[in-house]
Amino acid sequence: MEKLINQFELGLFFWQVLIFVGLVFLLKKFAWKPILDAVNEREEGIKNALLSAENARKEMQNLQADNQRILHEARLERDALLKDAREMKEKMIADSKNEAQFQGQKMIEQAKAAIESEKNAAMAELRTQVSNLSIEIAEKLLKEELSNKESQVKLVEKMLGDAKLN
C-alpha cells in the first residue's frame, strides 16, 4: 500500500477518476435505470400479487361463510320438510284410523239392523207357524169333541156361561 502512495501520479489519477465517472454515468444511464425500473416493476407486481392473494383469501372466506349459511338454511329447510312430512303422515294415519272406526261402527250398526230384521222376520214366521199349529190342534180337538151331540151341547152351554160372566 505504501508503494502505491509513493508512486501517485496526478494525471493517472485524473484519467482513472474520469473513466470511473464516465463508467458510473454510463451504468446509470444504460444499466442502473433499466435495472431499477425492472426491480420497481417487479416490486409493484409482487405487491399487486399479494393484494390479489389477500383479496382472493377474503373472497374465499366470504364464499365459505356464504356456503355455511346456505348449508345451514338448506338443513333448516330439510328439517322443516321432514317435520311437515311426519305431520302429514300422522294426520293421514289418524284420518285412516278414524275412517276405519267409522266404517267399522257403520258395519256393526248394519249388522245389528240385519240381525234385528232377521230376528223380527223369524219371530213373525214363528208366530205364523205357532198360530197355524194352534189352529190345527184346536181344529182336531174340536172335531173330536164335537163328534158327538152331547159334547156339542156341553160346549155351547159352557161358552154361553163364559160369555155372560165377561
Secondary structure, 3 states (H helix, E strand, C coil): CHHHHHCCCHHHHHHHHHHHHHHHHHHHHHHHHHHHHHHHHHHHHHHHHHHHHHHHHHHHHHHHHHHHHHHHHHHHHHHHHHHHHHHHHHHHHHHHHHHHHHHHHHHHHHHHHHHHHHHHHHHHHHHHHHHHHHHHHHHHHHHHHCCCHHHHHHHHHHHHHHHHHC
